[in-house]
Amino acid sequence: MDTSRSRQTGAGEESPRLFGMRSPNFLVLIAGVVVILFGYVLLDRGSVVAAPVLLVAGYVVLIPVGLLLGFRERGGERGERHEGE
């Protein structure tokens, strides 16, 4: 029910934010950190395939997605508002 409320109030514009990010951002960032740490653990154990793949996935995919996730949604909302005015 909270998701429907956030959609009705402008897709979460009134939801609490920390550093301009919402909870999906933090979930993706936490997943990225976990993947990176697991990659380093595998690297320490001698993995030459899985560790680099996990490290690249964490650093190149998950962390940037976690940082940029909200900007894409907010940019689309702004465009829709200008078109409706």
QUIBELQUI-V180609 format. One line per field, one symbol per residue. phi: phi as a letter, one per 40 degrees, with the letter a starting at -180 (. if undefined). psi: psi as a letter, one per 20 degrees, with the letter a starting at -180 (. if undefined). burial: b if it has 9 or more other C-alpha atoms within 8 Angstrom, else e. Layout:
BEGIN
phi->???
psi->???
burial->???
END
This chain:
BEGIN
phi->.ccccccccgfgccccbbfgbbccccccccccccccccccccccchcbbcccccccccccbcccccccdcccccccccccccccc
psi->hhhhghhhkkljhiqpqpkjqahhghghgghgggggghghghhhjjpighghghgggghhfgghghhighhgghhhhghhghhi.
burial->eeeeebbebeeeeeeeeeeebbeebbbbbebbbebbebbbbbbeeebeebbbbbbbbbbebbbbbbbebbeeeeeeeeeeeeeee
END
